[in-house]
Amino acid sequence: MNRRSFLVAGGIAALGTAGTALLRPMGAFAGGRNELIQPLEIRSVNGVLNATLTAAPGRVQLGDSAFPGLLYNGAYMPPLLRVRLGDTMRIRFRNALPDDPSNLHYHGMSVSPQGNSDNVFVHVHPGREFDYEVRIPAAGRQGSGLFWYHPHAHGVVDKQILGGMSGALVVDGAERLFPILKDLPERFLLFKHAELGENEIVSINGQVDPAVPIRPGEMQFWRIGNIGAEAFLKFRIEGMPLYVLATDGHPLSRPRKVSELFLGPGERVDAIALGPQSGEYAMSTVPFQNEAWNKPAPSQPMAMIVSAGPAASGARAESEILRQRPAAPAWTDEVRSAPIAHRRTLTYSRTPDRKIFMIDGRVMEEGRVDQTVKLGDTEEWTVVNTDQQFHNFHIHQTAFLVTEVNGVRQNEDSLRDTFSLPPATQAGPGVLKVVIPFTDPVIVGRFVYHCHAVDHEDKGMMGVIEVVAP
């Protein structure tokens, strides 16, 4: 199978030796499935999160198959970092990899890109360490939500994330936006994929095809993230909708009931799950045409939702969910109504042998600035995909509003920091239009935009932007 195929091997129970240190054992279910585990957390204390993350080789065992991983703190599912608005993250990063530089990027965070903050131009070489200090503004455009951390040293990002180097990051406070969340059980579903020869295994929290328990009528807060390197995942739960509250950490103005989700690399969703009638409900991939030269992969299992136990008192639970409105002004509306100061067009392309990927005919150079933007401006960017495969668009430090896909106007109800860009077809290229606010003073400096299928990024599909104060 090709690199974009999704092989979820039924019967492989859970992540083995490389991940067990940070996972607590759970009960077993019919069919040999283990209950979905939750990552251990490191929380801020008195406004400061102190942590050490060491990147080093380690063995990853998936069932009967093993591969040499590249891990944070020896775990395929490293600790979830948990902070609040106004906190500071002080993270000592140690590079114990044998050959390659690395660093840390705090994906989706509206924080400074300079100095020892979210600076992807810092390269920490083997045997060295670096102390990050990331200040999360108490006020501004950074809100509560699900984010994630991963390496961003250009040229080696793909192999490091494929090896296991990625973890979740939460800014608490969602219950203040949606009070219904206050007492709900919280569940993380963090997708990664790993390549074993010609096969690819997609795991959830380091497990393959786990059981996710819920009671009939019970509401749970699900935090779903594609924190893998390359896989575009389209999936659904048979007979069980989800109620989306936020995309990429940005709240919708009202919950949206969905029957399936499409998450490219880096994309996240916060949603409420409502327990269906007693029974088993399969979460499975949905076949789609990702690359024109390959057939869609067949549907494969991802997890089994097991609804059992005494029913919760929730006869009107769905209507209660759908009545929710965020208790804060919507940044989305501000972005939508802002005057456009400048319009730009980016073109994604590649060489025929798929060895070089480009934006505007150029590959990434860290010393070159490709776009210069004035602080305070809101811009419209058109991203053109001339390639016959999915890419996606991600920009650091700020979110954006999707306004058009392939000429069809979108009525997006929330912001994104990553969005999948449809492939070119015989009808023409895939085209995405977004409106990007460069209005938060904290983001002044140099950062990047790129395709978040990071094998494409490593092969050149990334550019440098500088936001300058007027």
VOPAGU-2260 file (C-alpha; in pm, 1 decimal, decimal comma):
REM VOPAGU-2260
SITE   aa  ch    i         X         Y         Z
SITE  MET   A    0       0,0       0,0       0,0
SITE  ASN   A    1     111,5     359,1     -60,5
SITE  ARG   A    2     204,4     619,2     199,0
SITE  ARG   A    3    -147,5     766,5     197,7
SITE  SER   A    4    -326,7     434,9     243,3
SITE  PHE   A    5    -485,7     369,5     577,7
SITE  LEU   A    6    -433,7      16,3     707,2
SITE  VAL   A    7    -581,0     -24,6    1051,6
SITE  ALA   A    8    -495,8    -379,8    1142,9
SITE  GLY   A    9    -785,4    -532,2    1335,8
SITE  GLY   A   10    -674,4    -748,0    1624,1
SITE  ILE   A   11    -359,1    -548,8    1705,2
SITE  ALA   A   12    -443,9    -451,2    2057,2
SITE  ALA   A   13    -233,1    -158,8    2177,5
SITE  LEU   A   14      93,4      22,8    2166,6
SITE  GLY   A   15     370,4    -178,4    2327,6
SITE  THR   A   16     690,0    -109,1    2512,8
SITE  ALA   A   17     762,1     240,8    2383,7
SITE  GLY   A   18     433,0     379,4    2510,8
SITE  THR   A   19     354,1     191,1    2826,8
SITE  ALA   A   20     542,2     421,2    3062,9
SITE  LEU   A   21     286,6     701,2    3033,1
SITE  LEU   A   22     -32,2     497,8    2993,3
SITE  ARG   A   23    -250,8     355,0    3267,7
SITE  PRO   A   24    -405,2       9,6    3214,9
SITE  MET   A   25    -775,4      -9,6    3139,9
SITE  GLY   A   26   -1035,8    -283,7    3109,6
SITE  ALA   A   27   -1065,2    -529,9    2823,2
SITE  PHE   A   28   -1369,7    -556,6    2592,2
SITE  ALA   A   29   -1516,8    -821,2    2363,7
SITE  GLY   A   30   -1318,8    -896,1    2051,0
SITE  GLY   A   31    -986,3    -849,6    2229,5
SITE  ARG   A   32   -1015,0    -471,2    2232,5
SITE  ASN   A   33    -870,3    -268,4    2515,4
SITE  GLU   A   34   -1044,4      38,4    2650,7
SITE  LEU   A   35    -917,3     364,6    2505,1
SITE  ILE   A   36    -644,6     503,2    2729,7
SITE  GLN   A   37    -592,5     870,0    2804,3
SITE  PRO   A   38    -252,1    1039,2    2797,1
SITE  LEU   A   39    -101,1    1147,1    3125,2
SITE  GLU   A   40     -82,3    1522,8    3175,6
SITE  ILE   A   41     161,8    1788,5    3287,5
SITE  ARG   A   42     -33,0    2085,4    3424,4
SITE  SER   A   43      70,8    2437,5    3501,6
SITE  VAL   A   44     104,1    2527,2    3868,1
SITE  ASN   A   45      71,1    2887,0    3990,8
SITE  GLY   A   46      73,1    3011,1    3633,4
SITE  VAL   A   47     379,1    2817,6    3514,7
SITE  LEU   A   48     410,1    2487,8    3332,5
SITE  ASN   A   49     753,2    2335,8    3390,6
SITE  ALA   A   50     851,2    2037,4    3179,7
SITE  THR   A   51    1146,5    1865,3    3020,6
SITE  LEU   A   52    1103,4    1693,5    2686,1
SITE  THR   A   53    1386,9    1472,4    2564,3
SITE  ALA   A   54    1388,8    1355,0    2203,4
SITE  ALA   A   55    1566,2    1022,7    2163,8
SITE  PRO   A   56    1545,6     695,9    1969,8
SITE  GLY   A   57    1327,7     422,3    2116,3
SITE  ARG   A   58    1164,2     100,2    2012,9
SITE  VAL   A   59     795,9     109,2    1923,0
SITE  GLN   A   60     603,9    -217,6    1930,3
SITE  LEU   A   61     269,0    -246,5    1753,4
SITE  GLY   A   62     136,3    -595,7    1803,8
SITE  ASP   A   63     385,0    -835,5    1646,0
SITE  SER   A   64     553,9    -557,8    1448,7
SITE  ALA   A   65     820,3    -319,6    1571,2
SITE  PHE   A   66     998,6     -18,8    1430,4
SITE  PRO   A   67    1269,2     218,1    1554,0
SITE  GLY   A   68    1088,9     521,8    1686,7
SITE  LEU   A   69    1192,1     876,8    1768,9
SITE  LEU   A   70    1020,3     961,4    2094,8
SITE  TYR   A   71     963,3    1232,3    2352,6
SITE  ASN   A   72    1052,8    1104,4    2700,9
SITE  GLY   A   73    1057,0     748,1    2571,1
SITE  ALA   A   74     685,3     741,8    2489,2
SITE  TYR   A   75     497,6     711,0    2160,9
SITE  MET   A   76     215,8     906,8    2326,7
SITE  PRO   A   77     403,7    1173,6    2526,2
SITE  PRO   A   78     248,3    1384,9    2802,3
SITE  LEU   A   79     -37,2    1619,3    2730,8
SITE  LEU   A   80      60,3    1974,8    2828,8
SITE  ARG   A   81    -218,8    2160,3    3008,6
SITE  VAL   A   82    -219,2    2537,8    3065,9
SITE  ARG   A   83    -451,9    2833,7    3113,2
SITE  LEU   A   84    -465,3    3177,5    2956,2
SITE  GLY   A   85    -201,8    3399,7    3115,7
SITE  ASP   A   86      30,4    3107,6    3195,3
SITE  THR   A   87     392,3    3065,7    3091,3
SITE  MET   A   88     529,9    2739,8    2953,5
SITE  ARG   A   89     894,2    2678,4    3049,5
SITE  ILE   A   90    1003,7    2371,9    2860,2
SITE  ARG   A   91    1357,4    2241,1    2851,7
SITE  PHE   A   92    1405,9    2058,6    2522,7
SITE  ARG   A   93    1691,4    1808,6    2505,4
SITE  ASN   A   94    1800,1    1664,2    2172,7
SITE  ALA   A   95    1935,2    1313,2    2230,2
SITE  LEU   A   96    1881,8    1211,3    1867,2
SITE  PRO   A   97    2196,6    1069,4    1707,4
SITE  ASP   A   98    2213,2    1268,8    1384,5
SITE  ASP   A   99    1954,6    1541,2    1326,7
SITE  PRO   A  100    1865,4    1880,2    1468,4
SITE  SER   A  101    1521,3    1928,4    1616,5
SITE  ASN   A  102    1311,1    2185,8    1802,8
SITE  LEU   A  103     956,6    2244,3    1929,9
SITE  HIS   A  104     662,1    2416,2    1765,5
SITE  TYR   A  105     338,3    2493,7    1950,8
SITE  HIS   A  106      89,5    2438,2    1671,1
SITE  GLY   A  107    -204,9    2679,6    1654,7
SITE  MET   A  108     -89,8    2906,2    1937,4
SITE  SER   A  109    -111,4    3283,6    1891,6
SITE  VAL   A  110     211,4    3353,0    2077,6
SITE  SER   A  111     537,0    3526,0    1993,3
SITE  PRO   A  112     748,1    3366,9    1716,6
SITE  GLN   A  113    1065,2    3535,5    1841,8
SITE  GLY   A  114    1353,3    3455,6    2076,4
SITE  ASN   A  115    1298,9    3144,0    2287,6
SITE  SER   A  116     922,6    3140,3    2229,7
SITE  ASP   A  117     754,7    2962,2    1935,4
SITE  ASN   A  118    1057,2    3014,8    1710,8
SITE  VAL   A  119    1089,0    2747,2    1442,4
SITE  PHE   A  120    1419,8    2895,2    1322,2
SITE  VAL   A  121    1590,1    2767,5    1638,4
SITE  HIS   A  122    1768,0    2439,1    1560,2
SITE  VAL   A  123    1880,1    2235,8    1860,2
SITE  HIS   A  124    2161,2    2005,1    1750,5
SITE  PRO   A  125    2229,4    1654,5    1886,4
SITE  GLY   A  126    2364,7    1660,6    2240,5
SITE  ARG   A  127    2237,7    2013,7    2302,9
SITE  GLU   A  128    1938,9    2155,3    2487,8
SITE  PHE   A  129    1727,2    2469,6    2465,9
SITE  ASP   A  130    1501,4    2640,5    2720,5
SITE  TYR   A  131    1170,6    2755,8    2573,2
SITE  GLU   A  132     964,3    3020,4    2748,4
SITE  VAL   A  133     626,4    3067,5    2585,4
SITE  ARG   A  134     404,5    3333,8    2737,2
SITE  ILE   A  135      34,3    3276,2    2672,0
SITE  PRO   A  136    -146,6    3611,0    2670,8
SITE  ALA   A  137    -427,2    3648,2    2922,7
SITE  ALA   A  138    -606,5    3865,8    2670,6
SITE  GLY   A  139    -577,8    3876,2    2294,4
SITE  ARG   A  140    -647,5    3631,1    2014,8
SITE  GLN   A  141    -522,8    3317,0    2188,7
SITE  GLY   A  142    -818,5    3132,7    2333,0
SITE  SER   A  143    -890,9    2804,8    2504,7
SITE  GLY   A  144    -885,5    2489,9    2295,9
SITE  LEU   A  145    -696,0    2186,2    2168,6
SITE  PHE   A  146    -352,9    2247,8    2016,6
SITE  TRP   A  147     -42,2    2030,1    1983,6
SITE  TYR   A  148     337,3    2032,0    1984,6
SITE  HIS   A  149     582,9    1874,9    1743,1
SITE  PRO   A  150     926,4    1926,4    1584,0
SITE  HIS   A  151     974,7    2184,4    1308,0
SITE  ALA   A  152    1338,1    2161,5    1194,5
SITE  HIS   A  153    1298,2    2185,4     817,5
SITE  GLY   A  154    1406,6    1873,4     631,6
SITE  VAL   A  155    1361,8    1621,4     914,2
SITE  VAL   A  156    1009,5    1694,6    1039,0
SITE  ASP   A  157     846,5    1401,8     858,3
SITE  LYS   A  158    1066,4    1127,5     997,8
SITE  GLN   A  159    1053,1    1272,7    1350,3
SITE  ILE   A  160     672,1    1293,4    1363,3
SITE  LEU   A  161     640,3     953,0    1194,7
SITE  GLY   A  162     870,2     819,5    1465,5
SITE  GLY   A  163     632,1     940,7    1734,9
SITE  MET   A  164     741,1    1296,1    1816,6
SITE  SER   A  165     408,9    1475,8    1868,5
SITE  GLY   A  166     181,9    1541,6    2164,8
SITE  ALA   A  167    -129,9    1732,6    2266,4
SITE  LEU   A  168    -147,0    2078,6    2422,5
SITE  VAL   A  169    -463,6    2213,8    2586,1
SITE  VAL   A  170    -544,9    2567,4    2689,9
SITE  ASP   A  171    -818,0    2519,9    2950,4
SITE  GLY   A  172   -1135,9    2726,2    2966,6
SITE  ALA   A  173   -1371,7    2561,2    2716,2
SITE  GLU   A  174   -1633,6    2525,9    2990,1
SITE  ARG   A  175   -1644,8    2905,4    3023,0
SITE  LEU   A  176   -1738,7    2931,0    2655,5
SITE  PHE   A  177   -1983,2    2639,0    2665,0
SITE  PRO   A  178   -2114,6    2585,3    3020,5
SITE  ILE   A  179   -2259,1    2247,4    2923,1
SITE  LEU   A  180   -1901,8    2110,5    2929,2
SITE  LYS   A  181   -1843,3    2182,7    3297,2
SITE  ASP   A  182   -1911,4    1836,4    3438,0
SITE  LEU   A  183   -1877,5    1621,0    3126,0
SITE  PRO   A  184   -1617,3    1342,4    3106,5
SITE  GLU   A  185   -1332,8    1452,1    2877,9
SITE  ARG   A  186   -1191,0    1208,4    2622,3
SITE  PHE   A  187    -891,4    1265,7    2393,7
SITE  LEU   A  188    -879,4    1087,4    2058,3
SITE  LEU   A  189    -535,7    1166,4    1914,9
SITE  PHE   A  190    -461,0    1006,9    1579,1
SITE  LYS   A  191    -111,9     910,0    1465,4
SITE  HIS   A  192       3,2     691,8    1181,3
SITE  ALA   A  193     313,3     477,5    1150,1
SITE  GLU   A  194     463,0     310,4     845,1
SITE  LEU   A  195     561,1     -55,6     872,4
SITE  GLY   A  196     705,1    -156,9     537,7
SITE  GLU   A  197     434,0    -101,3     279,5
SITE  ASN   A  198     163,0     -82,7     545,6
SITE  GLU   A  199      41,0     209,8     748,9
SITE  ILE   A  200    -121,3     175,2    1090,0
SITE  VAL   A  201    -341,5     448,6    1232,9
SITE  SER   A  202    -361,4     453,4    1611,7
SITE  ILE   A  203    -570,5     645,2    1863,0
SITE  ASN   A  204    -378,2     748,1    2175,7
SITE  GLY   A  205    -122,0     485,6    2079,5
SITE  GLN   A  206    -376,9     203,0    2045,1
SITE  VAL   A  207    -516,6      28,3    1740,0
SITE  ASP   A  208    -891,1     -34,9    1720,3
SITE  PRO   A  209    -964,1      34,3    2089,8
SITE  ALA   A  210   -1302,6      32,6    2262,8
SITE  VAL   A  211   -1449,7     368,8    2365,5
SITE  PRO   A  212   -1711,9     321,4    2640,8
SITE  ILE   A  213   -2011,0     549,7    2683,9
SITE  ARG   A  214   -2349,8     509,1    2853,8
SITE  PRO   A  215   -2675,4     548,4    2657,9
SITE  GLY   A  216   -2773,8     913,7    2674,2
SITE  GLU   A  217   -2443,5    1017,5    2833,4
SITE  MET   A  218   -2271,4    1330,4    2704,9
SITE  GLN   A  219   -1890,6    1323,9    2675,6
SITE  PHE   A  220   -1650,4    1598,3    2566,1
SITE  TRP   A  221   -1435,2    1456,9    2285,9
SITE  ARG   A  222   -1113,5    1632,9    2182,1
SITE  ILE   A  223   -1013,8    1490,1    1846,3
SITE  GLY   A  224    -682,3    1567,3    1675,6
SITE  ASN   A  225    -485,8    1440,9    1376,2
SITE  ILE   A  226    -135,9    1482,5    1521,2
SITE  GLY   A  227      37,5    1256,7    1269,3
SITE  ALA   A  228     272,5    1342,0     986,5
SITE  GLU   A  229      98,5    1279,9     656,4
SITE  ALA   A  230    -238,1    1101,2     669,4
SITE  PHE   A  231    -560,5    1268,6     557,2
SITE  LEU   A  232    -836,4    1098,2     756,2
SITE  LYS   A  233   -1201,2    1084,7     661,6
SITE  PHE   A  234   -1404,7     885,4     911,9
SITE  ARG   A  235   -1746,1     832,3    1068,6
SITE  ILE   A  236   -1916,0     647,4    1353,1
SITE  GLU   A  237   -2193,3     430,2    1215,0
SITE  GLY   A  238   -2524,5     539,1    1364,7
SITE  MET   A  239   -2374,4     800,2    1598,1
SITE  PRO   A  240   -2337,5    1170,8    1512,0
SITE  LEU   A  241   -2107,1    1418,2    1683,9
SITE  TYR   A  242   -2181,7    1778,3    1780,4
SITE  VAL   A  243   -1888,1    2000,5    1684,0
SITE  LEU   A  244   -1815,9    2293,6    1917,5
SITE  ALA   A  245   -1478,4    2415,7    1787,6
SITE  THR   A  246   -1234,0    2372,0    1500,3
SITE  ASP   A  247    -859,4    2408,0    1564,1
SITE  GLY   A  248    -932,7    2560,6    1904,3
SITE  HIS   A  249   -1180,0    2822,5    1775,8
SITE  PRO   A  250   -1546,2    2804,8    1886,5
SITE  LEU   A  251   -1842,5    2787,2    1653,8
SITE  SER   A  252   -2125,8    3031,0    1717,4
SITE  ARG   A  253   -2349,9    2726,6    1764,9
SITE  PRO   A  254   -2286,2    2349,6    1773,9
SITE  ARG   A  255   -2297,5    2167,0    1439,7
SITE  LYS   A  256   -2429,4    1811,6    1413,4
SITE  VAL   A  257   -2213,6    1602,0    1178,9
SITE  SER   A  258   -2218,2    1241,1    1059,6
SITE  GLU   A  259   -1853,2    1232,2     946,3
SITE  LEU   A  260   -1529,8    1427,7     979,7
SITE  PHE   A  261   -1237,5    1499,2     747,0
SITE  LEU   A  262    -913,6    1588,2     925,6
SITE  GLY   A  263    -595,1    1655,5     736,1
SITE  PRO   A  264    -260,7    1648,8     919,1
SITE  GLY   A  265    -269,5    1900,7    1203,4
SITE  GLU   A  266    -647,6    1957,7    1213,0
SITE  ARG   A  267    -847,0    1926,7    1536,7
SITE  VAL   A  268   -1210,6    1928,0    1647,1
SITE  ASP   A  269   -1376,5    1965,0    1987,2
SITE  ALA   A  270   -1714,6    1793,0    1998,2
SITE  ILE   A  271   -1980,3    1648,5    2224,6
SITE  ALA   A  272   -2054,4    1277,7    2186,5
SITE  LEU   A  273   -2399,7    1162,6    2292,8
SITE  GLY   A  274   -2427,7     797,6    2388,5
SITE  PRO   A  275   -2662,0     606,3    2154,3
SITE  GLN   A  276   -2881,5     312,0    2246,5
SITE  SER   A  277   -2697,2      14,0    2394,3
SITE  GLY   A  278   -2480,0    -159,0    2137,7
SITE  GLU   A  279   -2153,7    -137,2    1944,2
SITE  TYR   A  280   -2091,5     137,8    1689,4
SITE  ALA   A  281   -1792,8     115,0    1456,8
SITE  MET   A  282   -1568,2     414,3    1393,7
SITE  SER   A  283   -1422,0     354,9    1046,6
SITE  THR   A  284   -1243,1     539,0     771,1
SITE  VAL   A  285   -1446,4     649,9     469,6
SITE  PRO   A  286   -1281,9     582,2     130,4
SITE  PHE   A  287   -1198,8     891,0     -76,5
SITE  GLN   A  288    -972,7     981,7    -367,5
SITE  ASN   A  289    -662,4    1131,5    -211,5
SITE  GLU   A  290    -413,5    1083,2    -495,7
SITE  ALA   A  291    -519,9    1061,1    -861,0
SITE  TRP   A  292    -269,8     781,3    -931,2
SITE  ASN   A  293    -392,9     553,0    -649,0
SITE  LYS   A  294    -726,1     389,5    -580,6
SITE  PRO   A  295    -904,2     496,1    -262,2
SITE  ALA   A  296    -811,0     276,6      30,1
SITE  PRO   A  297   -1095,3      54,7     150,8
SITE  SER   A  298   -1275,1     137,4     472,1
SITE  GLN   A  299   -1082,0      22,6     777,7
SITE  PRO   A  300   -1176,9       9,6    1147,8
SITE  MET   A  301   -1043,5     277,6    1382,4
SITE  ALA   A  302   -1230,0     209,6    1708,6
SITE  MET   A  303   -1547,7      59,5    1847,9
SITE  ILE   A  304   -1783,6     280,5    2046,3
SITE  VAL   A  305   -1943,6      62,1    2313,4
SITE  SER   A  306   -2267,6     198,5    2457,9
SITE  ALA   A  307   -2358,1       8,3    2772,9
SITE  GLY   A  308   -2468,6      46,5    3132,4
SITE  PRO   A  309   -2751,3     241,0    3295,1
SITE  ALA   A  310   -2893,1     509,0    3070,2
SITE  ALA   A  311   -2822,6     871,0    3158,4
SITE  SER   A  312   -3119,9    1100,4    3208,3
SITE  GLY   A  313   -3087,8    1276,8    2875,2
SITE  ALA   A  314   -3417,7    1267,4    2689,8
SITE  ARG   A  315   -3361,0    1625,7    2569,3
SITE  ALA   A  316   -2982,2    1605,5    2553,5
SITE  GLU   A  317   -2956,6    1679,0    2180,1
SITE  SER   A  318   -3173,9    1989,4    2199,9
SITE  GLU   A  319   -2975,3    2103,9    2503,1
SITE  ILE   A  320   -2651,2    2066,6    2307,9
SITE  LEU   A  321   -2781,4    2248,1    2001,7
SITE  ARG   A  322   -2902,8    2540,9    2215,3
SITE  GLN   A  323   -2550,2    2616,2    2335,2
SITE  ARG   A  324   -2398,6    2952,0    2238,6
SITE  PRO   A  325   -2042,6    3058,8    2328,7
SITE  ALA   A  326   -2028,9    3309,0    2613,9
SITE  ALA   A  327   -1785,7    3540,6    2434,3
SITE  PRO   A  328   -1783,0    3761,3    2122,4
SITE  ALA   A  329   -1698,2    3570,1    1804,3
SITE  TRP   A  330   -1361,7    3657,9    1649,9
SITE  THR   A  331   -1495,8    3493,4    1334,4
SITE  ASP   A  332   -1742,0    3780,7    1282,2
SITE  GLU   A  333   -1466,7    4039,5    1322,1
SITE  VAL   A  334   -1252,1    3866,4    1060,7
SITE  ARG   A  335   -1545,9    3829,3     822,9
SITE  SER   A  336   -1630,5    4200,4     836,6
SITE  ALA   A  337   -1273,9    4339,6     832,5
SITE  PRO   A  338   -1166,5    4537,5     523,9
SITE  ILE   A  339    -914,1    4354,7     305,7
SITE  ALA   A  340    -583,4    4545,4     297,7
SITE  HIS   A  341    -405,5    4317,8      48,6
SITE  ARG   A  342    -468,2    4012,0    -168,7
SITE  ARG   A  343    -208,4    3744,4    -246,0
SITE  THR   A  344    -204,2    3422,8    -446,5
SITE  LEU   A  345       7,7    3118,7    -358,6
SITE  THR   A  346      54,3    2827,1    -598,8
SITE  TYR   A  347     133,0    2476,2    -473,3
SITE  SER   A  348     319,7    2257,1    -723,3
SITE  ARG   A  349     572,2    1973,7    -747,9
SITE  THR   A  350     814,2    1811,9    -987,1
SITE  PRO   A  351     690,2    1508,9   -1187,6
SITE  ASP   A  352     902,7    1268,1    -981,2
SITE  ARG   A  353     742,5    1398,5    -657,2
SITE  LYS   A  354    1082,2    1469,7    -504,5
SITE  ILE   A  355    1048,9    1850,1    -487,2
SITE  PHE   A  356     740,1    2040,3    -368,3
SITE  MET   A  357     712,8    2415,8    -414,5
SITE  ILE   A  358     514,5    2728,7    -335,5
SITE  ASP   A  359     521,8    2982,8    -617,4
SITE  GLY   A  360     789,3    2776,6    -793,1
SITE  ARG   A  361    1036,1    2801,9    -504,8
SITE  VAL   A  362    1145,2    2569,6    -229,0
SITE  MET   A  363    1185,8    2678,3     130,4
SITE  GLU   A  364    1488,5    2888,7     228,8
SITE  GLU   A  365    1502,9    2994,3     592,9
SITE  GLY   A  366    1699,6    3310,3     517,3
SITE  ARG   A  367    1452,0    3439,4     258,7
SITE  VAL   A  368    1132,3    3630,6     343,5
SITE  ASP   A  369     859,1    3543,8      93,7
SITE  GLN   A  370     576,8    3760,6     228,2
SITE  THR   A  371     589,5    4083,4     429,0
SITE  VAL   A  372     271,9    4191,9     608,2
SITE  LYS   A  373     188,9    4500,0     811,4
SITE  LEU   A  374      63,9    4446,7    1165,0
SITE  GLY   A  375    -302,2    4545,9    1180,4
SITE  ASP   A  376    -385,8    4436,8     825,9
SITE  THR   A  377    -633,6    4169,5     727,5
SITE  GLU   A  378    -551,5    3997,6     398,8
SITE  GLU   A  379    -716,8    3757,7     155,7
SITE  TRP   A  380    -498,1    3473,3      32,5
SITE  THR   A  381    -587,7    3245,2    -258,0
SITE  VAL   A  382    -408,8    2909,1    -244,6
SITE  VAL   A  383    -398,1    2721,8    -577,5
SITE  ASN   A  384    -322,2    2348,2    -582,2
SITE  THR   A  385    -192,8    2232,7    -922,2
SITE  ASP   A  386    -110,4    1887,0    -786,8
SITE  GLN   A  387    -347,7    1590,0    -822,0
SITE  GLN   A  388    -338,1    1506,8    -452,2
SITE  PHE   A  389    -455,9    1666,8    -130,6
SITE  HIS   A  390    -233,0    1923,2      35,3
SITE  ASN   A  391    -330,8    2155,3     315,1
SITE  PHE   A  392    -264,9    2512,1     416,5
SITE  HIS   A  393    -127,9    2597,6     759,8
SITE  ILE   A  394       3,7    2929,1     886,1
SITE  HIS   A  395     171,9    2983,8    1221,8
SITE  GLN   A  396      75,6    3237,3    1492,5
SITE  THR   A  397    -270,6    3329,2    1360,5
SITE  ALA   A  398    -595,4    3167,0    1256,6
SITE  PHE   A  399    -787,4    3231,4     934,6
SITE  LEU   A  400   -1139,3    3220,2     793,8
SITE  VAL   A  401   -1212,7    2989,9     499,9
SITE  THR   A  402   -1434,8    3179,4     253,9
SITE  GLU   A  403   -1425,6    2974,0     -67,1
SITE  VAL   A  404   -1335,1    2621,6    -184,5
SITE  ASN   A  405   -1319,6    2548,5    -557,4
SITE  GLY   A  406   -1529,3    2853,8    -635,1
SITE  VAL   A  407   -1802,4    2763,1    -385,9
SITE  ARG   A  408   -1865,1    3019,3    -115,6
SITE  GLN   A  409   -1827,6    2877,6     235,4
SITE  ASN   A  410   -2032,2    2989,8     533,0
SITE  GLU   A  411   -1770,7    2887,8     788,2
SITE  ASP   A  412   -1880,8    2942,1    1145,1
SITE  SER   A  413   -1536,1    2928,9    1306,3
SITE  LEU   A  414   -1170,5    2988,4    1233,2
SITE  ARG   A  415    -897,7    2739,8    1140,8
SITE  ASP   A  416    -520,9    2721,9    1151,5
SITE  THR   A  417    -500,9    2428,0     908,4
SITE  PHE   A  418    -732,6    2338,4     620,1
SITE  SER   A  419    -721,9    2064,6     356,8
SITE  LEU   A  420    -680,0    2184,2       0,7
SITE  PRO   A  421    -856,0    1972,1    -265,4
SITE  PRO   A  422    -648,1    1826,1    -548,7
SITE  ALA   A  423    -640,5    1940,9    -906,7
SITE  THR   A  424    -867,4    1752,5   -1147,8
SITE  GLN   A  425    -938,9    1762,6   -1519,4
SITE  ALA   A  426   -1165,2    2058,8   -1443,4
SITE  GLY   A  427    -870,7    2259,9   -1309,9
SITE  PRO   A  428    -666,1    2321,4    -995,4
SITE  GLY   A  429    -800,2    2304,2    -643,7
SITE  VAL   A  430    -853,2    2656,1    -508,2
SITE  LEU   A  431    -888,0    2773,3    -148,8
SITE  LYS   A  432    -959,3    3131,0     -38,1
SITE  VAL   A  433    -893,9    3241,3     318,7
SITE  VAL   A  434    -904,5    3569,5     509,0
SITE  ILE   A  435    -614,4    3607,7     752,6
SITE  PRO   A  436    -604,4    3868,3    1033,3
SITE  PHE   A  437    -254,6    3991,7    1115,7
SITE  THR   A  438    -389,3    4206,5    1397,6
SITE  ASP   A  439    -246,0    4065,9    1720,2
SITE  PRO   A  440      70,7    4255,8    1825,9
SITE  VAL   A  441     214,8    3941,9    1988,6
SITE  ILE   A  442     276,1    3782,8    1645,4
SITE  VAL   A  443     521,3    4044,1    1516,1
SITE  GLY   A  444     827,0    3869,0    1372,2
SITE  ARG   A  445     919,9    3593,2    1127,3
SITE  PHE   A  446     733,0    3263,2    1101,3
SITE  VAL   A  447     614,7    3023,3     830,3
SITE  TYR   A  448     322,5    2894,0     625,1
SITE  HIS   A  449     325,9    2553,2     457,6
SITE  CYS   A  450     156,1    2229,1     365,9
SITE  HIS   A  451     113,6    2027,0     685,1
SITE  ALA   A  452     157,0    1694,3     511,0
SITE  VAL   A  453     508,0    1730,7     642,1
SITE  ASP   A  454     677,5    1510,2     383,6
SITE  HIS   A  455     573,3    1783,5     136,6
SITE  GLU   A  456     695,8    2053,4     375,3
SITE  ASP   A  457    1035,3    1882,3     412,2
SITE  LYS   A  458    1064,9    1863,1      33,1
SITE  GLY   A  459    1020,3    2238,8      -1,4
SITE  MET   A  460     649,8    2333,5      28,1
SITE  MET   A  461     693,8    2610,4     285,5
SITE  GLY   A  462     747,5    2986,2     286,0
SITE  VAL   A  463     857,0    3254,3     533,5
SITE  ILE   A  464     638,0    3547,0     633,9
SITE  GLU   A  465     735,5    3850,7     838,0
SITE  VAL   A  466     481,1    4064,8    1022,2
SITE  VAL   A  467     622,0    4411,2    1078,6
SITE  ALA   A  468     493,7    4690,3    1301,8
SITE  PRO   A  469     382,3    4997,9    1105,9
